[in-house]
Amino acid sequence: NKSKIEGGQSSRDPQEHEKYRRHLELYRMIQMNDWQSVDGFVQSNTDILKEHNFLGRSLTIFHLIMGLLVDVETDDEATDLIDKLAQSTDVDISETLSCKDGGGNTVLSLCAIRGNLKASKILVKHKHELLIKQTNQNSLPVHLAALFGHKDTFEYLLEETPGRVENFYCGGDGGRLLSDLIKANLYDVALNLLKNHPEIVHDIDSQKMALDSLALKPYAFESGSRLGCLEGFIYKCIPVTKQLSQTNDNPNVAGDTENGIGTTNGHSKKSIPYGSTQQITTYDAKWPCFKAIYAEKLTHMRTVEIVRFICENVIWTNRANRNKLKGALFTATRLGIPEFVNEFIMAYNYSALLLNSQNHGIFELAVLHRREKVFNLIHGVNSSYFSISLEDKSGNNILHLTGKSEPSRHVPGAALKMQRELQWFKLAKNLVHPQFREAENKLEQTPTEVFTKEHKELAKEGEKWMKETASSCSVVAALIVTVVFAASFTVPGGHDGRGIPNLLHEPSFMIFAISDMLALFSSITSVLMFLGILTSQYAEEEFLESLPRMLIIGLVTLFFSIASMMVAFGATVHISLHHKWNLVFIPIALVGLVPVTLFAFLQFPLLVDMCSSTYCRGIFIESSWRELNSRKIDAKGKYKKKSYQS
């Protein structure tokens, strides 16, 4: 490629060739971040500061320096060089600073993208008009700093930009700014911006941009977090206070770096929605392990507050507004964000009646995409019972939609997924009026026929999974039966002439005998359960309770038989060695716990999932169609407005 470039240049006039050579030499210096050499080169070739077309591209020397700068945060030498070049008196570089590259980015736009605060201040000092230069996508530098998540650079540019743009917060610029902050996960800054400038969300387009961005972030809400048991307990216990405002009268102080925009004369009072830097520092100092959980809880509270703030500023009586914002509601339902849906319902009581192009509302979407938390939230709302009898454009009612295959992503194993699908179908059948249970869609299919057709492959996978699990476990159970059955006739210590064990009255022998019998009986039970699984007909209904119950019993009895067998083994060792090496028994007994513990760790999660799914109340809040139709319930989900104590 290099030879092609040089060969191509040789055919041009000598002046053009010399220009290209100089550009290439300077490019290599900048690429190596050799700023002293760059400075010396520019001093000898001051006219290069006016070049707008480096190496055949729409680039200036400032674009090259910012684009090839390796260490953005600590390379003061590069920043000083930019300052020196920008205030050069030999050449008028005002036009050079305003030049844009192929993407429409000025050098200040590149500083915003890379988060170079020092260079941004220098460029604004020399040419503040750069603050209002837009890219090809109509983005200002402050938008780019927000989008790429550079909080310090954003805060500075936000201080400088609004005064130079008319109605900056009221038009699309403000809404886009809020949306960019949300996309960059800067929820604390976004909420502060809303508190300080509520006029941002007085425009319907701004409301739509912000809500659309938040609806695509399920992990920014509590329902989307994946905390373990201990982390979840800590999450619930950590207190988060609500501090409404914090005043900083010193214009030179940047303010709270955790919670928002730097404090200036124009922003001397700023809202701090939940928590403060001092609180986080306290948790970090006393319990460093809590810092991440505390920060996550703050994030969850802030996102809910943002949605609530926006929804409260919507004029819901305007149909056009509802039509524009319902897309965000449908996205949040599809991705499973009950907090988002809850705020919509609180702001507009008839949110359950909003429909998309397929005639699906949030109730249908929650069922169609298997969003249990959203379903539990909305299915008790009074208006939701209207949608239960609705049909979409294909003639499908809510039961047809439940029959479509959409296995949960968080359920392990094909058999458990099939069980969950059957639970959904059973629940939907209880919700609809009996006349809709056998209704046909436009393809002349009943809900049951749709379910069978859609879940044929999943049923086969569930059968395969069940058989493989049962086969593996039955081998272990059969081996235990063989071992403990033989041990019951080969007792430690032998027999006397009448066949009575010589150590019959020893406590260790009694422990051996009892544990051996328990191991035998439990392992036989386990084998029978797994045999029942292997010989099952695998009808759809069997995945609901029959097959899971047999697998649960089989796993429990298998675990019990392994534990009993190890106890019998320990008792035998004690009988054999306690006369001479009594202390040897202790480490042997401890080693004997290893296989039991391993089995428990490997199979316990599956066992817990199956037990909770089969025998517990489950993830659903069940209601019958009679309850919904008679409006005997308002809401059985978390249909309420959460409040946090100050």
Secondary structure by P-SEA (a helix, b strand, c coil): caaaaaaaaaaccaaaaaaaaaaaaaaaaaaacaaaaaaaaaaaccccccccccccccccaaaaaaaaccccccaaaaaaaaaaaaacccccccccccccccccccaaaaaaaaccaaaaaaaaaaccccccccccccccaaaaaaaacaaaaaaaaaaccccccccccccaaaaaaaaaaaaacaaaaaaaaaaacccccccaaaaaaaaaaaaaccccccccccccaaaaaaaaabbbbbbcccccccccccccccccccccccccccccccccaaaaaaaaaccccaaaaaaaaaaaaaaaaaaaaaaaacccccaaaaaaaaaaaaaaaaaccaaaaaaaaaaccccccccccccccaaaaaaaaccaaaaaaccccccccccccccccccccaaaaaaccccccccccaaaaaaaaaaaaaaaaaacccccccccccccccaaaaaaaaaaaaaaaaaaaaaaaaaaaaaaaaaaaaaaaaaaaaccccccccccccccccaaaaaaaaaaaaaaaaaaaaaaaaaaaaaccccccccccaaaaaaaaaaaaaaaaaaaaaaaaaaaaaaaccccccaaaaaaaaaaaaaaaaaaaacaaaaaaaaaacccccccccccaaaaaacccccccccbbbbbcc
